[in-house]
Amino acid sequence: MKSLQLRAREERRLRSGHLWIYSNEVDITATPLKGFEPGDLAVVTDARRQVLGTATVNPNTLLCGRLIDRGRVEPDARWFLIRLRRAWAWRERLGVLPYCRLFNSEGDGVSGLIVDLYGDVAVVQLNTAGLERLKEPLLQALGELHDFRGILFSNSSSGRRLENLAAADDVFGDVPEHCQLDEAGCRFTVDLKAGQKTGWYFDQRDNRQRFMPLLRGCSVLDVFSYVGAWGVGAGKAGSGPVTCIDSSAPALELAGQNARANGLDLELMAADAAPAMQALRTAGRQFGAVLLDPPPLVKRKKDLQAGKAHYAKLNELGATLLAPGGILISSSCSHHLSAEDLQRTVYKAARRGNRELQLVARGGQSADHPLHPAIPETEYLKALVFRALN
């Protein structure tokens, strides 16, 4: 196995628990990055050649190394199985099996590995070149972990594109186009192969269950509704009429299907969020609750100001669509945008729309999306609940 030596001043970060290695932290005089191929394993050492752990390496990216073990290892099926069983035990304790995020990348100790469960089907994302090389032992470990009907390697994530990895999906066993899942007494159908992410957003589950009682009796506007997780859940929890906005017609079609499966009916608007909200505002519509759950609007740090402006526009429109005393739930999954920044952005945007808000609750990602204590970026999801005072 090759060796990757860090500069003397950079080793402290890895010793403190961090898992990421950037190209400018490598001592290229001792171990030139050009000597590595994407996906190579390497023993990471400090300037004194003491072993810091084992990493996967991609010399073509700024984040060139990801520590996967604190020792010197060559990962096999048993290595993966130990980590998968540890992750399974936590989800079992949470009571979220068999519909959950089973493995959450750095939070569960293997950077770039995502596994979501849909009953007896597992959807896997391998977001690094190193993990792509280790697919066979991982597949073996998943087979030993549970008798899955099928395993889908979903290969269309933005992380894979950054690592220059192919986007075609790989299917093992029987993986249907659509799967069903249960959440809070609702039955949903999700699209595993053509849907967003792995088909569902488990990271918002705890927020949905915690905040859904606030929506009872309210007319609800669910913006970026996708397949109706918030909207259908609100209707089932006893809200008033629900309007869903999403730019994806197939997603809205599934949202309607999910509503009917739960004895509900939704008003569906296939449109971009801001123009649709502006049209509702022009028409004089108001809602007892507005839910904003956009995709990441700040994917890179340099996009922060533009992203803040986008969040501000959406939240100003959302606030002006609230009835007095209404609830605004504003979410962000952009890890570059802090909860404090989102809070300030929403408050200022509401003031521009002549609305006064009070912050009544905060939420984050579900407990099956554990954080890595040394990597703040793993805490990406923020959900803020505001009440309109006027």
Salt bridges, closest charged atoms under 4 A:
GLU10 OE2 - ARG9 NE 3.41
GLU11 OE2 - ARG15 NE 3.94
GLU11 OE2 - ARG48 NH2 2.96
GLU25 OE1 - ARG13 NH2 2.67
ASP40 OD2 - LYS2 NZ 3.04
ASP40 OD1 - ARG133 NH2 2.93
ASP46 OD2 - ARG15 NH2 2.58
ASP46 OD2 - ARG48 NH2 3.19
ASP69 OD2 - ARG83 NH2 2.81
GLU106 OE2 - ARG66 NH1 3.58
ASP108 OD2 - ARG91 NH2 2.73
ASP116 OD1 - ARG101 NE 2.30
GLU132 OE2 - LYS135 NZ 3.38
GLU132 OE1 - ARG160 NH1 2.85
ASP170 OD2 - LYS135 NZ 2.49
ASP174 OD2 - ARG149 NE 2.99
GLU177 OE2 - LYS193 NZ 3.80
ASP182 OD1 - ARG187 NH1 2.86
GLU183 OE2 - ARG208 NE 2.66
ASP191 OD2 - HIS178 NE2 3.78
ASP206 OD1 - ARG205 NE 3.59
GLU267 OE1 - ARG285 NH2 3.06
ASP303 OD2 - ARG300 NE 3.07
GLU316 OE1 - ARG352 NE 3.60
ASP341 OD2 - LYS308 NZ 3.67
ASP341 OD1 - ARG344 NH2 2.55
GLU356 OE2 - ARG351 NE 3.23
ASP368 OD2 - ARG205 NH1 3.05
ASP368 OD1 - HIS369 ND1 2.84
